[in-house]
Every structure is written in C-alpha cells, then in structure tokens.
Amino acid sequence: MNFNSRYTAFCGNDNFTTVAGKYEFFDKDKVSISVDSVTYSEEWKKPTEIRKKKI
C-alpha cells in the first residue's frame, strides 16, 4: 500500500515536507515502511530526495 504524509500550517507561511512511500503490515502489530521520496517546498531551498530504504 502507498502512503503520502505532509505537513500543513494554519497560516500557510512555513517550510513544508511531503514524504511518499509504501507500507506493509507483516504481523499483527508490526509494519514495514519504505520511503521513496522526500519533497521540500515553500521556504525550503532543498531538492527532492529519492530514497529506497526500509525503516
């Protein structure tokens, strides 16, 4: 399954980070997460990071 996580601010003036990846439940109370990309926007001056790593 895919996930997309992001940060929002009430005022709209902030640094925003979006994380996209995949997750899989492999036991009753355990999950495997794989982050595919981290995107920065607004005030951030960072490029998008592409990752392939399990946490």
Backbone as CSV, one residue per row, in Angstrom:
resi,resn,N_x,N_y,N_z,CA_x,CA_y,CA_z,C_x,C_y,C_z
1,MET,0.834,-1.171,0.000,0.000,0.000,0.000,0.885,1.243,0.000
2,ASN,0.395,2.303,-0.580,1.138,3.557,-0.651,0.688,4.522,0.442
3,PHE,1.588,5.413,0.840,1.225,6.481,1.761,1.839,7.787,1.271
4,ASN,1.237,8.881,1.705,1.713,10.221,1.393,1.470,11.061,2.631
5,SER,2.520,11.494,3.277,2.432,12.252,4.512,2.887,13.676,4.231
6,ARG,2.236,14.656,4.832,2.689,16.033,4.624,2.358,16.907,5.816
7,TYR,3.031,18.018,5.884,2.858,18.991,6.958,2.113,20.193,6.403
8,THR,1.164,20.697,7.167,0.471,21.920,6.788,0.498,22.893,7.962
9,ALA,0.408,24.166,7.651,0.393,25.201,8.689,-0.866,26.049,8.522
10,PHE,-1.455,26.458,9.622,-2.670,27.268,9.579,-2.447,28.589,8.855
11,CYS,-1.283,29.189,9.063,-1.013,30.493,8.442,-0.571,30.349,6.983
12,GLY,-0.071,29.171,6.597,0.375,28.943,5.229,1.786,29.416,4.944
13,ASN,2.420,30.069,5.912,3.800,30.539,5.745,4.723,29.646,6.555
14,ASP,5.330,28.697,5.905,6.198,27.783,6.625,6.975,26.936,5.626
15,ASN,7.805,26.064,6.136,8.511,25.088,5.317,7.675,23.811,5.313
16,PHE,7.437,23.249,4.151,6.584,22.077,4.036,7.383,20.877,3.545
17,THR,7.129,19.735,4.148,7.791,18.492,3.775,6.730,17.449,3.451
18,THR,6.881,16.784,2.322,5.983,15.699,1.928,6.808,14.429,1.790
19,VAL,6.356,13.356,2.420,7.040,12.069,2.355,6.121,11.078,1.653
20,ALA,6.640,10.372,0.651,5.864,9.373,-0.079,6.584,8.038,-0.018
21,GLY,5.809,6.966,0.063,6.421,5.650,0.103,5.389,4.544,0.162
22,LYS,5.821,3.404,0.670,4.954,2.234,0.756,5.023,1.652,2.164
23,TYR,3.960,0.987,2.563,3.956,0.294,3.848,3.270,-1.048,3.697
24,GLU,3.633,-1.958,4.599,3.045,-3.301,4.568,2.998,-3.841,5.990
25,PHE,1.833,-4.309,6.418,1.711,-4.970,7.703,2.200,-6.394,7.539
26,PHE,3.172,-6.804,8.367,3.677,-8.161,8.248,3.449,-8.975,9.516
27,ASP,2.792,-8.413,10.473,2.397,-9.108,11.694,1.255,-8.323,12.313
28,LYS,0.669,-8.859,13.337,-0.473,-8.225,13.987,-0.170,-6.789,14.438
29,ASP,1.056,-6.553,14.909,1.408,-5.233,15.424,2.727,-4.706,14.857
30,LYS,3.078,-5.135,13.646,4.329,-4.679,13.028,4.074,-4.231,11.599
31,VAL,4.785,-3.160,11.207,4.632,-2.620,9.862,6.025,-2.339,9.274
32,SER,6.173,-2.581,7.997,7.399,-2.273,7.263,7.126,-1.020,6.431
33,ILE,8.036,-0.032,6.517,7.859,1.228,5.802,9.044,1.451,4.866
34,SER,8.748,1.806,3.643,9.766,2.120,2.651,9.512,3.540,2.154
35,VAL,10.476,4.429,2.363,10.351,5.821,1.928,10.922,5.943,0.525
36,ASP,10.101,6.393,-0.414,10.538,6.558,-1.800,11.052,7.958,-2.089
37,SER,10.396,8.982,-1.521,10.838,10.355,-1.790,10.464,11.286,-0.644
38,VAL,11.266,12.341,-0.519,11.007,13.416,0.438,11.083,14.709,-0.372
39,THR,9.971,15.452,-0.404,9.894,16.680,-1.183,9.758,17.873,-0.247
40,TYR,10.541,18.905,-0.490,10.513,20.130,0.306,9.916,21.252,-0.540
41,SER,9.106,22.108,0.082,8.508,23.202,-0.676,8.402,24.466,0.170
42,GLU,7.932,25.517,-0.453,7.810,26.864,0.112,9.185,27.441,0.415
43,GLU,9.503,27.704,1.657,10.756,28.370,2.028,11.983,27.470,1.938
44,TRP,11.781,26.155,1.852,12.922,25.237,1.762,13.698,25.491,0.477
45,LYS,14.988,25.410,0.550,15.854,25.524,-0.627,16.551,24.183,-0.885
46,LYS,15.845,23.083,-0.624,16.418,21.747,-0.783,15.795,21.046,-1.978
47,PRO,16.572,20.204,-2.668,15.994,19.421,-3.763,15.225,18.219,-3.217
48,THR,14.384,17.640,-4.044,13.661,16.420,-3.668,14.659,15.285,-3.492
49,GLU,14.479,14.506,-2.438,15.343,13.350,-2.173,14.606,12.096,-2.606
50,ILE,15.263,11.254,-3.370,14.700,9.966,-3.780,15.416,8.908,-2.947
51,ARG,14.640,8.078,-2.252,15.220,7.082,-1.345,14.622,5.715,-1.616
52,LYS,15.348,4.713,-1.276,14.876,3.326,-1.290,15.440,2.648,-0.059
53,LYS,14.797,2.848,1.074,15.330,2.360,2.333,14.199,1.921,3.251
54,LYS,14.330,0.757,3.863,13.336,0.302,4.831,13.699,0.788,6.223
55,ILE,12.696,1.178,6.961,12.906,1.615,8.344,12.260,0.596,9.257
